[in-house]
Amino acid sequence: MKAQLRFEVVSDDATFDALRPEWESLLERSPTRTLFNTWTWLRCWWEHYGAGRRLAIVVAREGAVARGILPLMVERERWKRLVPFRTLRLLGDGSFDSDYLDFLIPVSDGPRVVEDFWRFLFSESGLRFDLVRICEMPTTSPHYGVLRSLLDTSGARVREQRMGAVFTRLPSNWDAYVASLKPRMRTKVRSLKRHLEEEHTVGIRRASTPEEINAALTSLFELHELRWKGRGQRGVFADPRKRAFYREMSHRFGDRGWLRLHTLDVDGCPVAHQHCVAHEGVLYLLQEGYDPAWEDHGVGNILRSLVLEESVREGLHTYDFLGGVTQHKLSWAGEVKESTRFTCLGKGHWGLLYFELSSLGASVRRLRARVASKDRPAPPERGDRGPISSSEPRDPA
């Protein structure tokens, strides 16, 4: 019989820093070895998004040995900006930067330690929370099934959503990858760069020095913002916290040799960027941007094909588009996988009010939808053309 686990809650930056060796050792033996569960990613994320949140990293120990880490934080949120709640979240959640968040537990200890973590949170942790939100956990994670079973048997109130993400498997050679594409996409990949080179000087480069990284990031921010302004919207980099996070994170991963920050130049000027990080054989696409003036030349697609080709040569096995499923992503031989977002009742009385208010809000929305559907015109009879529309959006450049 294994010894009983004891738990400690890390709530200060200095102890978070000191936890790094154990964190990286556990991650190496965990089935959840994604970029977003690394100490580097989450420490950098906390540095720039931690204001207004309380650190609550739970470490499970058997004697002096760490058997698992559950990276958590507590934040205050409001329902419709009115009713306050204390919410327990996975560290890294809430800024739309992190995907595939999870526990860090060695494969052999998974089910037992997940159950013990959960019991600790709801009994002796000392943490006060009205809700628990476990977001961006892959449904393929072995921990997801254990959590679902715990919640089902406990009868806890739970609301769950599934979110799709697209990834592309990379074969061992470029010709095999191109052959896997549909004919129309195959032609696009082969012709776009050739047509652009007929009239312009085209080149690709990858930032490696601190100076190159800073320059590429500045251009990425500008092009990303320019594209969204053209749509009358603000881009994500309008938030100074996100710019600061990307700068620090890029330099940290650059030091480890993981950063893949590519630029496509046309006639010596940057027209497109892809910000990626390579980790454990996977290339994660974090952000991209291109100059709208070059959209008709497909510069975004040209850069993506060049990055994919380089990734194949490097021996990477997956290109991950991350969250969101679009026809454009699928056209690159993409496949869909799912992550979960579930909310369950915590220990505070406000959590029950949240569920009641949310159920009431959902009922109101359904009623409005039924009323609105009665006012819509009837669909055209079979054989009528009706309005012309397309379910397939135009491929972004």
Protein Blocks (a to p, Z undefined) as FASTA:
>chain_A
ZZdddddddfbfklmmmmmmmmmmmmmmpcklcfklpmklmmmmmmmmmgopacdddcdd
ehjbcfbdcddddddddehhlagcdddddehihjlpaghiacdddfklmmmmmmmmmmmm
mmmnopacfbdcdehiafkbmklmmmmmmmmmnopacdddddddddddddfbfklmmmmp
cfklmmmmmmmmmmmmmmmccdddddfbfklmmmmmmmmmmmmmmmmmmnopacfklpmk
lmmmmmmmmmmmmmnopaccddddeehiafbdcddddeehiacdfbdcddfklmmnommm
mmmmmmmmmmmmnopabdcebgaidfklmmnopacddddddddddfbfklmmmmmmmmmm
mmmmmmmmmmmmmmpccdddehiabjaddfbdcddZZ
